[in-house]
Amino acid sequence: MIVKYGFLASVIKGVLFGSVLVGAHAVADEQEIERIIVTGQKIDRELQETPTSVAVVTRAQIEEQKLVDMYDVLQQIPNVSGNLGDGFNIRGIDAFNVSGGGNSFLTSVYVDGAALPYRMIRQGAFSVWDVEQVEVLRGPQSTLQGRNALAGAIVMRTAQPEYEWGGKARLTIGEDGDQQLAAAVGGELVEDQVAFRLSGEKREADGENYNITRKEDSNFSEDQTYRLKLLIEPKALEGFSAVLSYTYNDSEIGVPWINGGLENPFDNRIVDFNDATFEFTENDIWNLEIDYELSPDWSLVAITTYTDSDYGYAWDGDAGPDPVSTIFDNRTDKTLSQEVRFIYEGEQLSAAIGGYYSNLDVEDNYYGGRGMYLRELGLEQILSAPPAQGGFGLDPATTAMVMSLYAPIDPVILGSTGGLTQDIESMAIYTDFNYEINDSWAVYGGLRYDREEQANSSASIVTIENANLLPDPNALPPVPGLSQLITGLNGFLMQQASNATGIAPETKTDFDAWLPKLGVSYFITDDMSTHFTYQRGYRSGGVGTNLAQNSTFTYDSEFTDNYELTYRSVWLDGELVVNANAFYLDWSDMQVEVQLSNNSFDKETRNAGKAEVKGFELEMFYNPTDNWSFTAGVGQAKSEFKEFKDGDVDLSGKAFARAPEWTANVAATYRNEGWFGNVNANYASSAYETLTPHRSGLPMDDPRYNPKNDARTVVNMRLGYEWDNFGIFANVENLLDEEYIVSADRGTGNQELSPSRHVSVSLTAKF
């Protein structure tokens, strides 16, 4: 608690008092804050006129703070946190899963209108080189975005082609093999009618972790992104423009974690697995956006996208130095979408009405072996559980003796071959409007009808590859009943593999929902306004597979009711902006993952949960002079399950996993006659790594039982000098060398640690 409030106090003190001192000496050099246009809500609006809680990171901020990828950007935003591999959350809601249930994610990421596939978001940190701005819409966006927007949405716009020839380049070299090369160029192809922009970036780094078995770096990363955009504005068709773009991205990353139980792990970042272990993504994204001004009041927007994404991994199945097992996976996502909307801009009324269609085809295939501890398969629990609960009721000493007989096969190596297919077809119509009643009052709202059809199928073959290590019932000590017990336990384990083998035929289901939004605005002055919004959030239901029983199940949609109060204000003749949002989210029919037996694979998704999230965001932007600019923000998102039972375990009252309650950020930038400096810091409070530690089978006093991620305050700095069309910069990430646990694995004790202080040098050029 002292760390939390101490940091927040320092943020407020640094911004308020530091800003006042600077302003007192530079009144003559006042500079208004840049007007920012928000595009992620179908109708373009200035940030100060947008009731939705939205944080916008511009190209200038990306360059000033040397933000390299989407996760770098998210660290700078209140009530948003995350890291590559684990994903991110908005207002405490994980982008992919909160309660274990459901196969649709909770936040969508769009690049020039194309929704990025799940694995590209989680495992491939999307580059923000040549990105014009990133908008993070906090809170449900289901009325306008539909599926996968219950927690919010991220909208990225890349740089558009221009008729004036120009370009830029950046070279960065840093510690641990960090190398980055990026460039962009564009200009006119046909006078005032056709222009292009070509950009590309290639990054690679060795990382800090080392594999002592394979004698190589284990958390390496390689990433490259290339984009070509073509702008067409024919003179023969006045008011018409089309932008065709193609983006190619591929990335490969090693594992970020190190072995558990190491002494001084921050100075001893090692792993010891013997098999190559990495993940990769390869993505092709096509976009066509057409804008046609039909009249002074009406315009047409049509966006067509196609995404082809491949994801795969090779993984050491036992995560150890012995050649025991390896598992491989390959997943392909193909998405086609089409959106058409008409926009009306009148004196008092602005509105949009549109339709949306998308089709997602998924094919996932896997094979190999994975190590599973006997406690994860429920063996120890069956021995000690009373007969009334399906167990043998053995005392602790006898249970320990029996488990010792199974030590040679712990972990069990489950060989598996299988796959799944998924087809999701979505259709929607929607409308959105804002009506100015008079100079002081306005009403706004929207409505969406969303329909979704799903088809899922799966097949698997599971065997116990080290079954030869099972204890022989005929070679045991002459203890009465022991031979029969071991025979039964061996049969139990073999039956687990048999139950998981088979074909689950295609299962079809469909869902629909009405998703309203309604709000009112009160404009106190020209520079100050308040807004109140109600909006319904939605995640569709689906079809899932019980891996232990190789059976399919269905579950229904889940909904949230979100209530939000917004404050927007501009002070000091445009130098200072102060914005705030307070919210309450009520979550019902929650898709929760329920454990059906002691087998960790025997689980299904059911609509059996309720939860709430409440909190606020406060953000400030201050530009007292042409030389100085400051930003600061703080957010609280307090999450709590109101109803959630996992078997016999009641999880009510628990917070969401990996959801820091407090986040904050602050930044200061100085420019003068070519000299440049930026210092920024971000804070996140601690959070538990998992919601269901009881599933590990570990005793509660085991330090691996319920790991908690550390609170952290990370400070970054960038200093440089620019002359003519060139610049040189020194970059320091994690300036104070803050050491903290990013995430810890329940059961194994493996940990992902914070990166050490990292120094790099960048050279830039532009023309």
Secondary structure, 3 states (H helix, E strand, C coil): CHHHHHHHHHHHHHHHHHHHHHHHCCHHHCCCCCCCEECCCCCCEEHHHCCCEEEEEEHHHHHHCCCCEHHHHHCCCCCEEEECCCEEEECCEECCCCCECCCCCCEEEEECCEECCHHHHHHCCCECCCEEEEEEEECCCHHHHCCCCCCEEEEEEECCCCCCCEEEEEEEEECCCCEEEEEEEEEEEECCCEEEEEEEEEEEECCCCEECCCCEECCCEEEEEEEEEEEECCCCCCCEEEEEEEEEEEEEECCCEECCCCCCHHHCCEECCCCCCEEEEEEEEEEEEEEEECCCCEEEEEEEEEEEEEEEEEEECCCCCCCCCEEEEEEEEEEEEEEEEEEEECCCEEEEEEEEEEEEEEEEEEEEEEEECCCCCCHHHHHHCCHHHCCCCCCHHHHHHHHHHCHHHCCEEEEEEEEEEEEEEEEEEEEEEEEECCCCEEEEEEEEEEEEEEEEEEEEEEEECCHHHCCCHHHCCCCCCHHHHHHHHHHHHHHHHHHCCEEEEEEEEEEEEEEEEEEEEEEEECCEEEEEEEEEEEECCEEEEECCCCEEEEECCEEEEEEEEEEEEEEHHHCEEEEEEEEEEEEEEEEEEEECCCCCCCEEEEEEEEEEEEEEEEEEEECCCCCEEEEEEEEEEEEEEEECEECCEECCCCCCCCCCCEEEEEEEEEEECCEEEEEEEEEECCEECCCCHHHHCCCCCCCCCCCEECCEEEEEEEEEEEECCEEEEEEEECCCCCCCEEEECCCCCCEEECCCCEEEEEEEEEC
